[in-house]
Amino acid sequence: MKKIVAIILSVIFILTLSACGAGKPATDPSSAGSSGTAAGNTNSKIADPAKAEEFTSTLRWDDEFFECRLPENRVGNMFTDCGLNCMVTCDRYGADVVAYHEFDDQGEIVKKTVGNYTFDYQSFDNYGIKDWHIFVIRIAFTESQNQMEHEFYKILYTVYGEGYPESQVEKFMQTIVIG
């Protein structure tokens, strides 16, 4: 039920973002390079590190046995950070198929140790769209000899804009608690 609500909220959030940029007047092409947006795209947003938030508001997915912290300005799993709209989702799986292979062709997966865990980490522009950036954070718990006890987590940290500092994602990763 929570996944369905999260998906519905995500769709509404994306549609709202699309509608917000639709009524803006076009900028003068001669000022495109100095406007703070990508040249030729008046709807693009660039991260402002001076507006970086702290991750202090606890969010827990009881069904997934997952907890994290997001900025205080959050509404559910959506928030604003560095002047950009962001969203976090988490899913837990009993096998690695979806958790580890859904985005495996989107870019290099690297190991990153942050906080109490070592994650498989990936960062890419979704569908090549510069202002739809996804950070995929995965972790596998496969120490048990009983394969039925294996758990695979896939956390999507989505940012709607360009130039979001990876240091903010790492701040988020330090707040993750699984179990």
C-alpha positions in Angstrom: 0.0 0.0 0.0 2.8 2.4 0.9 4.5 1.7 -2.4 1.3 2.6 -4.3 1.0 5.8 -2.4 4.6 6.6 -3.0 4.2 6.0 -6.8 1.1 8.2 -6.9 2.8 11.0 -5.0 5.8 10.7 -7.4 3.7 11.0 -10.5 1.9 14.0 -9.0 5.2 15.6 -8.0 6.6 15.1 -11.5 3.5 16.5 -13.1 3.6 19.5 -10.8 7.2 20.1 -11.7 6.3 20.0 -15.4 3.4 22.4 -14.9 5.4 24.9 -12.9 7.9 25.5 -15.8 5.3 25.6 -18.6 4.1 29.2 -18.0 7.5 30.8 -17.8 8.3 33.4 -20.6 11.1 32.6 -22.9 14.4 34.3 -22.1 16.4 36.4 -24.5 18.7 34.1 -26.4 21.6 36.5 -26.0 21.5 36.1 -22.3 21.2 32.2 -22.3 24.8 31.7 -21.2 24.7 34.0 -18.2 21.2 33.2 -16.8 22.3 30.4 -14.5 20.4 27.8 -16.6 21.5 25.5 -19.3 21.8 27.3 -22.6 18.6 27.0 -24.6 16.6 25.3 -21.8 14.8 27.9 -19.7 13.2 25.2 -17.5 16.6 23.7 -16.4 17.6 24.3 -12.8 21.2 24.3 -11.4 22.0 23.3 -7.8 23.0 26.1 -5.4 25.3 24.5 -2.8 24.8 27.6 -0.6 21.2 26.3 -0.1 22.3 22.9 1.1 20.1 21.4 3.8 20.9 19.2 6.8 19.4 15.7 7.0 17.6 15.7 10.4 14.0 14.5 9.8 13.6 10.8 10.3 11.7 8.8 7.7 11.0 5.1 8.2 9.7 2.5 5.8 8.4 -0.1 8.2 7.6 -2.6 5.5 11.1 -2.4 4.1 12.9 -2.3 7.5 14.6 0.9 6.4 15.2 4.3 8.0 16.9 7.4 6.9 16.9 11.2 7.5 15.8 13.9 5.1 15.7 17.7 5.3 13.1 19.2 7.6 11.3 20.7 4.6 10.3 17.2 3.5 6.7 16.2 2.5 6.7 12.4 2.8 9.8 11.3 0.8 10.1 14.5 -1.3 12.1 17.6 -0.3 14.0 20.6 -1.6 17.8 20.7 -1.3 20.3 23.1 -2.9 17.3 24.7 -4.5 16.3 21.5 -6.4 13.4 19.2 -5.9 14.5 15.7 -4.7 12.8 12.4 -3.9 14.0 9.2 -2.1 12.5 5.8 -2.5 13.5 2.4 -1.0 12.6 -1.1 -1.9 13.7 -4.4 -0.4 14.0 -7.6 -2.4 14.6 -11.3 -1.7 16.8 -11.6 -4.8 19.2 -9.4 -6.7 17.4 -9.3 -10.0 15.6 -6.0 -9.8 17.8 -4.5 -7.0 21.0 -5.0 -8.9 20.2 -5.2 -12.6 17.5 -2.6 -13.3 20.0 0.2 -14.0 23.2 -1.8 -14.5 23.6 -0.5 -18.1 23.2 3.1 -17.1 26.7 3.7 -15.8 29.6 2.4 -13.7 28.7 0.9 -10.4 31.4 1.6 -7.7 31.8 0.5 -4.1 31.4 3.4 -1.6 31.7 3.0 2.2 29.7 5.7 4.0 28.6 5.5 7.6 28.0 1.9 8.7 27.7 0.3 5.3 29.5 -0.4 2.0 27.1 0.4 -0.8 27.1 -0.3 -4.5 26.7 3.2 -5.9 25.8 4.6 -9.3 25.0 8.1 -10.6 23.5 9.0 -14.0 21.2 11.3 -15.9 18.0 9.3 -16.4 17.3 8.7 -20.1 20.1 11.2 -20.8 18.0 14.1 -19.4 20.3 16.5 -17.7 17.8 17.7 -15.1 16.6 14.3 -14.1 19.6 12.8 -12.2 19.4 9.5 -10.3 21.8 8.2 -7.6 21.2 4.5 -7.1 22.4 3.2 -3.8 22.3 -0.6 -3.3 23.3 -2.9 -0.5 23.1 -6.7 -0.3 22.9 -8.8 2.9 23.9 -12.3 1.9 26.0 -13.5 4.8 23.5 -16.1 5.9 23.9 -19.6 4.4 20.1 -19.7 4.3 19.2 -18.0 1.0 15.7 -17.2 2.2 17.3 -14.7 4.6 19.2 -12.8 1.9 18.0 -9.2 1.5 18.8 -6.7 -1.3 18.0 -3.0 -0.9 17.7 -0.5 -3.8 17.5 3.2 -2.8 16.8 5.7 -5.5 17.8 9.3 -4.7 16.3 11.4 -7.6 17.2 15.0 -8.2 15.3 17.2 -10.6 18.0 19.6 -11.7 21.7 19.7 -12.6 24.9 20.0 -10.6 23.6 18.4 -7.4 26.6 17.9 -5.1 27.5 14.3 -4.4 28.5 15.3 -0.9 24.8 15.8 -0.1 24.0 12.2 -1.2 26.8 11.1 1.0 25.3 13.0 3.9 22.1 11.2 3.3 23.9 7.8 3.1 25.4 8.4 6.5 21.8 8.5 8.0 20.7 5.1 6.6 19.7 2.4 9.1 18.7 -1.0 7.8 17.0 -3.5 10.0 
